[in-house]
């Protein structure tokens, strides 16, 4: 443990991901280990890390099998890194990737390690399936039985209905509502129109399509399993096509659709962090620095409209600590879980009344929306839960590096009423 009052600067020196794929498409036959290993190997090849001993590799998956209990370490062992490189799993819903980066960054800042990789992966296609609770207990009792007769006695208790499989449910345990169900309430409560949601979704697709055409992602993505680009991206998307889509959650009065909401997705991403000294020794570029980060949570059981709005508090606290205003940034990356959630965030920032109603001391004001998600974001790329943080950090670091200077703000909301924010500077 660093017992001095000094901390080291934390540099972002590399990034890599595989293309993101809608569930049950390109990655239907692969799982978390395959995808995370591919993303790591792409990073290792790109930055000549073969045989290197790193301080630690950290990441995780929101949805994983029991045999993935040591997921990241197993992936490291399948790469060309020195096998003595330690690893651990971390999980915090959609914040997993960015929280992994904060974990590594803090260790570097404290001098505990000189380098590390943060990442995340999720496979919806390879979703684990559990058995019913009754069947589980029968099987456990049969396993403990001391004779064949006792085992058969347990098995005879099984009924056809006990054989129905259980899959993870995409809903909040405290409310029984899906994330989309909560966000429908958000859209109604904060009066976010369907038209505005569709416009934001369209801009995300068009921005990302242009970024692909301009070659922005050429050095950021490792092709995997026959896929070279995110297959959720719709280069031909139009406002007319989006307007024709039916509501996805509230079928009668809803405004959230498959077009202005992120789909269930498979994918993996990772970033390479280091001290300045280590990066220079290895001859690696310093793309940008992580300078501030903040996490927050929000009550969302009574106030169900607020599930994905915790970043409002994280941003407010982070800006105060940094001595900055919301307008002091060259780029903003707000994770687009749903267009309505992004628009509600922007609306609350601009409104004294709404800011007060949610418990903020003051409104942070408006941002220049031309600086928001300039290369497209989750509505276009899609959203493998734990992999989104690495994707966004990588994009922000590259934007600032290409500009040569500047400051970027990242905001990522998550299930459970949580959110993480970060400032990256060049």
Protein Blocks (a to p, Z undefined) as FASTA:
>chain_A
ZZbfbdcddddfbdcddddddehilmmmbcfklmmmmmmmmmmmmnopghiacfbdcddd
fbdcfklmmmmmmmmmmmmbdfklccddddehjllmmmmmmmmmmmmmnomambdcdddd
ddfklgccdddfklmmmmmmmmmpcbfklmmmmmmmpcfklmpccddddddfklopafkl
mmmmmmmmnopafklmmmmmmmmmmmmmmmmmnommmmmccceehiabdfkbcfkbcfkl
mmmpccfklmmlgcbdfklcccddddddddddddfklmmmnopacfbdcfbdcdddddfk
lmmmlmmmmmmmmmmmmmmmnopafklcfbdcddffbfklmmmmmmmmmpmklmmmnopa
bdebjadfklgoklopfklnopafklmmmmmmmmmmmmmmmnopacdddddddehhiacd
ddddZZ
